[in-house]
Each structure stands twice: as structure tokens, then as C-alpha cells.
Amino acid sequence: MLLELKDISVSAGNQKLFDLKEITLEKGVIALVGRNGSGKSTFLKTLLGEHKNYTGKNFTEW
């Protein structure tokens, strides 16, 4: 396992951007695809810890 996230909720101010119940990313090629403005960059910033307005559990194993 590379990365596991549980019960993630991301917001900007008072606006909730998205919720994730559970996601596990395994080693290998991963593609993040979506329309402009759909939250791809926000999701990646949350994974990297750059987006500070989130709650939940982030377990990282490298």
C-alpha cells in the first residue's frame, strides 16, 4: 500500500468541496482525470498537506 485516506472532508471557507469515505492508492501508475474546476488540484494539495481545510485520517506508507 502506498497511501490510505479515510473520512476526508475538504472545504474552502464555509463551502464543502468534497467528501471521501475511503480511498487506498497502491503502487503503480495512477491517473487523476476530470473536467476543469472539478477538484483535481485540490485533491492533490490535500494529499500533500498543502490544503489545510480538511478533516479525516491520512495514513501514508512509502
C-alpha positions as a Markdown table, in Angstrom:
| # | Residue | x | y | z |
|---|---|---|---|---|
| 1 | Met | 0.0 | 0.0 | 0.0 |
| 2 | Leu | 1.2 | 3.5 | -0.8 |
| 3 | Leu | -1.4 | 5.7 | 0.7 |
| 4 | Glu | -4.7 | 5.3 | 2.6 |
| 5 | Leu | -7.3 | 8.0 | 3.3 |
| 6 | Lys | -10.4 | 7.7 | 5.5 |
| 7 | Asp | -13.3 | 10.0 | 6.1 |
| 8 | Ile | -11.8 | 13.0 | 4.4 |
| 9 | Ser | -13.8 | 16.2 | 4.1 |
| 10 | Val | -12.3 | 19.2 | 2.3 |
| 11 | Ser | -13.8 | 22.8 | 2.5 |
| 12 | Ala | -12.9 | 26.3 | 1.4 |
| 13 | Gly | -14.2 | 28.7 | 3.9 |
| 14 | Asn | -17.8 | 27.6 | 4.7 |
| 15 | Gln | -18.2 | 25.8 | 1.4 |
| 16 | Lys | -17.7 | 22.0 | 1.4 |
| 17 | Leu | -15.7 | 20.9 | -1.7 |
| 18 | Phe | -15.8 | 17.2 | -1.4 |
| 19 | Asp | -16.0 | 14.2 | 0.9 |
| 20 | Leu | -14.2 | 10.8 | 0.6 |
| 21 | Lys | -15.3 | 7.8 | 2.6 |
| 22 | Glu | -12.2 | 5.7 | 1.9 |
| 23 | Ile | -9.5 | 5.5 | -0.7 |
| 24 | Thr | -6.4 | 3.4 | -1.0 |
| 25 | Leu | -3.7 | 4.0 | -3.6 |
| 26 | Glu | -1.4 | 1.2 | -4.5 |
| 27 | Lys | 2.0 | 1.4 | -6.1 |
| 28 | Gly | 1.9 | 1.8 | -9.9 |
| 29 | Val | 0.6 | 4.3 | -12.4 |
| 30 | Ile | -2.3 | 6.4 | -11.2 |
| 31 | Ala | -4.3 | 8.9 | -13.3 |
| 32 | Leu | -6.4 | 11.7 | -12.0 |
| 33 | Val | -8.9 | 12.7 | -14.7 |
| 34 | Gly | -11.7 | 15.3 | -14.6 |
| 35 | Arg | -13.1 | 18.5 | -16.0 |
| 36 | Asn | -11.6 | 21.9 | -15.3 |
| 37 | Gly | -12.6 | 23.0 | -11.8 |
| 38 | Ser | -13.6 | 19.6 | -10.7 |
| 39 | Gly | -11.2 | 19.5 | -7.7 |
| 40 | Lys | -8.1 | 17.5 | -9.1 |
| 41 | Ser | -5.6 | 20.1 | -7.8 |
| 42 | Thr | -7.4 | 20.5 | -4.5 |
| 43 | Phe | -7.4 | 16.7 | -4.0 |
| 44 | Leu | -3.6 | 16.5 | -4.7 |
| 45 | Lys | -2.9 | 19.5 | -2.4 |
| 46 | Thr | -4.9 | 17.8 | 0.3 |
| 47 | Leu | -2.8 | 14.6 | -0.2 |
| 48 | Leu | 0.4 | 16.6 | 0.1 |
| 49 | Gly | -0.8 | 18.5 | 3.1 |
| 50 | Glu | -0.9 | 21.9 | 1.4 |
| 51 | His | -4.6 | 22.3 | 1.7 |
| 52 | Lys | -5.2 | 23.0 | 5.4 |
| 53 | Asn | -9.0 | 23.0 | 5.5 |
| 54 | Tyr | -9.6 | 19.3 | 5.8 |
| 55 | Thr | -10.6 | 16.7 | 8.4 |
| 56 | Gly | -10.1 | 13.0 | 8.4 |
| 57 | Lys | -7.3 | 10.4 | 8.6 |
| 58 | Asn | -4.3 | 10.2 | 6.3 |
| 59 | Phe | -2.1 | 7.1 | 6.6 |
| 60 | Thr | 1.0 | 7.1 | 4.5 |
| 61 | Glu | 3.3 | 4.1 | 3.9 |
| 62 | Trp | 6.1 | 4.5 | 1.4 |
